[in-house]
Amino acid sequence: MQAFVMIPYKAPFDDVYEKAIKPAIEGAGLTATVVKDEHYAGAIFERIQGSIKEAGLCLADVTAATPT
């Protein structure tokens, strides 16, 4: 099953994803995906919507005060 991760695309969030979120998801037997690691054509908003619809699990890191 795919787990779609929504996280700000800047440091230190890259480390949080690589060192904590991704290993935890994979340890649960799921496949972790983020849009920035995928190759796609078209608008990023459409890709995000599609990824949310396709995922069996969605996880969002909302620790930042505002979206970036």
BELDA-V510405 format. One record per residue. N is the residue number from 1. PHI is phi in radians with two decimals (none if undefined). Layout:
n;phi
N;PHI
N;PHI
//
This chain:
n;phi
1;none
2;-1.59
3;-1.99
4;-1.61
5;-1.89
6;-1.92
7;-2.62
8;-1.02
9;-1.64
10;-2.78
11;-1.18
12;-1.56
13;-1.16
14;-1.05
15;-1.16
16;-1.05
17;-1.13
18;-1.18
19;-1.70
20;-2.20
21;-1.19
22;-1.06
23;-1.07
24;-1.16
25;-1.13
26;-1.17
27;-1.13
28;-1.54
29;1.47
30;-1.87
31;-1.85
32;-1.52
33;-2.36
34;-2.32
35;-1.05
36;-1.12
37;-1.62
38;-1.78
39;-1.67
40;-2.68
41;-2.03
42;1.81
43;-1.31
44;-1.10
45;-1.06
46;-1.14
47;-1.16
48;-1.10
49;-1.02
50;-1.10
51;-1.14
52;-1.11
53;-1.14
54;-1.39
55;-1.30
56;-1.46
57;-2.56
58;-2.09
59;-2.26
60;-2.15
61;-1.56
62;-1.99
63;-1.26
64;-1.31
65;-1.15
66;-2.37
67;-1.15
68;-2.21
//
